[in-house]
Amino acid sequence: MLLGVQNVLWYLLPLALAISLVYSASRFELPERILNRATRLFLQIVLFMGTIFAILFVLSDGL
């Protein structure tokens, strides 16, 4: 079951990257600042999603 869902999870990385770039570009004007903030926001999004995934995986392990 997990292998079938794993391919769908790879769409989350480009989606998180696009969200972080668009959000940062709407907030800042300097390209260097946009890239720095987008990188930081991308890592925050991925770490948050990974943490939630790990918590849900552990909680659903005994089901």
TIDREN-744370 format. One record per residue (C-alpha): residue number from 1; x, y negated, z. Coordinates in Angstrom, 1 decimal, always signed. Last residue first. Example, Ala and Ser with C-alpha at 12.3 -4.5 7.8 and 13.67 -1.06 7.14 Angstrom:
2
{2 {+13.7 +1.1 +7.1}}
{1 {+12.3 +4.5 +7.8}}
end
This chain:
63
{63 {-4.3 +0.4 +13.2}}
{62 {-1.0 +0.7 +15.1}}
{61 {+1.1 -1.3 +12.7}}
{60 {-1.5 -4.1 +12.2}}
{59 {-0.1 -6.3 +15.0}}
{58 {+3.4 -5.8 +13.9}}
{57 {+2.6 -6.6 +10.3}}
{56 {+0.5 -9.6 +11.4}}
{55 {+3.4 -11.0 +13.4}}
{54 {+5.9 -10.4 +10.6}}
{53 {+3.6 -12.1 +8.0}}
{52 {+3.1 -15.1 +10.3}}
{51 {+6.8 -15.4 +10.8}}
{50 {+7.5 -15.0 +7.1}}
{49 {+4.9 -17.6 +6.2}}
{48 {+6.4 -20.1 +8.7}}
{47 {+9.9 -19.4 +7.5}}
{46 {+8.9 -19.9 +3.9}}
{45 {+7.1 -23.1 +4.6}}
{44 {+10.0 -24.5 +6.7}}
{43 {+12.5 -23.5 +4.1}}
{42 {+10.6 -25.3 +1.4}}
{41 {+10.2 -28.4 +3.6}}
{40 {+13.9 -28.6 +4.1}}
{39 {+14.6 -28.1 +0.4}}
{38 {+12.0 -30.6 -0.6}}
{37 {+13.3 -33.2 +1.9}}
{36 {+16.9 -32.9 +0.5}}
{35 {+15.7 -32.9 -3.1}}
{34 {+13.5 -35.9 -2.6}}
{33 {+16.2 -37.8 -0.7}}
{32 {+18.7 -37.2 -3.5}}
{31 {+16.1 -38.2 -6.1}}
{30 {+15.4 -41.6 -4.4}}
{29 {+11.7 -42.5 -4.4}}
{28 {+10.1 -40.7 -1.4}}
{27 {+6.6 -39.6 -0.3}}
{26 {+5.1 -38.4 -3.6}}
{25 {+8.2 -36.7 -4.7}}
{24 {+8.4 -34.9 -1.4}}
{23 {+4.9 -33.5 -1.7}}
{22 {+5.4 -32.5 -5.3}}
{21 {+8.7 -30.8 -4.6}}
{20 {+7.5 -29.0 -1.5}}
{19 {+4.3 -27.7 -3.2}}
{18 {+6.3 -26.5 -6.2}}
{17 {+8.8 -24.7 -4.0}}
{16 {+6.1 -23.1 -1.9}}
{15 {+4.3 -21.9 -5.1}}
{14 {+7.6 -20.6 -6.6}}
{13 {+8.2 -18.6 -3.4}}
{12 {+4.5 -17.5 -2.8}}
{11 {+4.4 -15.7 -6.2}}
{10 {+6.8 -13.1 -4.9}}
{9 {+4.1 -12.0 -2.4}}
{8 {+2.0 -10.6 -5.3}}
{7 {+4.7 -8.1 -6.1}}
{6 {+4.9 -6.9 -2.5}}
{5 {+1.2 -6.1 -2.4}}
{4 {+1.5 -2.9 -4.4}}
{3 {+4.6 -1.9 -2.4}}
{2 {+2.8 -2.4 +0.9}}
{1 {+0.0 +0.0 +0.0}}
end
